[in-house]
Amino acid sequence: MSIILLLIPVSLAIAAAFVGAFIWAVRSGQYEDTCTPSLRVLNDDGTLDPAASRGEGQAGGGIVHPSLGANSISAAAPPENQ
């Protein structure tokens, strides 16, 4: 039963550390841009086609593959089965 007298303060200290880390993360701007990191994984060559990402031009939008040229969007057209 005496262990509870140790576990309660230890758990409160750990909880306070997590709250402090969360407040530090919010104040330092860790949650400022939540959209770009998820799109960065799709952009393998470092360039996005701005017209395609806005929905202009071909339907579906997507990433321009450098070997296909500016008129071909790799995400809009699935590969053909031969």
PLY file of the C-alpha trace (Angstrom):
ply
format ascii 1.0
element vertex 82
property float x
property float y
property float z
element edge 81
property int vertex1
property int vertex2
end_header
0.00 0.00 0.00
2.91 2.36 0.60
3.93 2.05 -3.06
0.87 4.11 -4.02
2.45 7.04 -2.16
5.36 6.80 -4.58
3.43 6.03 -7.77
1.00 8.96 -7.56
3.69 11.68 -7.45
5.75 9.92 -10.13
2.74 9.68 -12.45
1.87 13.34 -11.84
5.45 14.34 -12.66
5.37 12.34 -15.92
2.00 13.86 -16.84
3.36 17.36 -16.14
6.36 16.63 -18.37
4.07 15.57 -21.23
1.89 18.67 -20.81
5.01 20.85 -20.76
6.34 19.19 -23.92
2.99 19.71 -25.66
2.88 23.40 -24.71
6.47 23.83 -25.90
5.62 22.16 -29.24
2.62 24.41 -29.81
4.53 27.59 -28.94
7.52 26.68 -31.10
5.33 26.21 -34.19
5.37 22.42 -34.55
1.69 22.44 -35.58
1.82 25.44 -37.94
1.87 23.57 -41.25
0.07 20.24 -41.19
-0.59 19.91 -44.94
2.84 20.20 -46.57
4.56 17.21 -44.88
1.86 14.84 -46.10
2.24 16.12 -49.67
6.04 16.03 -49.57
6.06 12.22 -49.64
4.11 12.26 -52.91
6.51 14.70 -54.53
9.50 12.51 -55.34
11.38 14.93 -57.62
10.76 18.17 -55.72
8.36 19.86 -58.14
4.60 20.04 -58.02
2.56 21.16 -60.99
0.68 24.21 -59.58
-2.05 24.04 -62.22
-2.69 20.36 -61.54
-2.80 20.78 -57.78
-5.44 23.54 -58.17
-7.57 21.28 -60.35
-6.96 23.20 -63.58
-6.27 21.37 -66.80
-6.72 17.62 -66.66
-9.17 16.10 -64.23
-7.77 14.65 -61.05
-4.69 16.84 -60.62
-1.44 15.32 -59.54
2.29 15.39 -59.81
4.09 15.98 -63.08
6.66 13.28 -63.68
9.83 14.79 -65.19
10.18 12.14 -67.90
6.59 12.59 -69.09
6.65 16.36 -69.65
4.36 19.11 -68.45
1.27 17.82 -70.31
1.25 14.37 -68.68
0.12 13.99 -65.10
1.09 10.69 -63.54
-1.61 10.67 -60.86
-4.47 11.37 -63.27
-3.99 8.46 -65.65
-3.58 4.90 -64.38
-1.12 2.66 -66.24
-2.55 0.72 -69.15
-2.58 -3.08 -69.01
-0.95 -4.67 -72.02
0 1
1 2
2 3
3 4
4 5
5 6
6 7
7 8
8 9
9 10
10 11
11 12
12 13
13 14
14 15
15 16
16 17
17 18
18 19
19 20
20 21
21 22
22 23
23 24
24 25
25 26
26 27
27 28
28 29
29 30
30 31
31 32
32 33
33 34
34 35
35 36
36 37
37 38
38 39
39 40
40 41
41 42
42 43
43 44
44 45
45 46
46 47
47 48
48 49
49 50
50 51
51 52
52 53
53 54
54 55
55 56
56 57
57 58
58 59
59 60
60 61
61 62
62 63
63 64
64 65
65 66
66 67
67 68
68 69
69 70
70 71
71 72
72 73
73 74
74 75
75 76
76 77
77 78
78 79
79 80
80 81
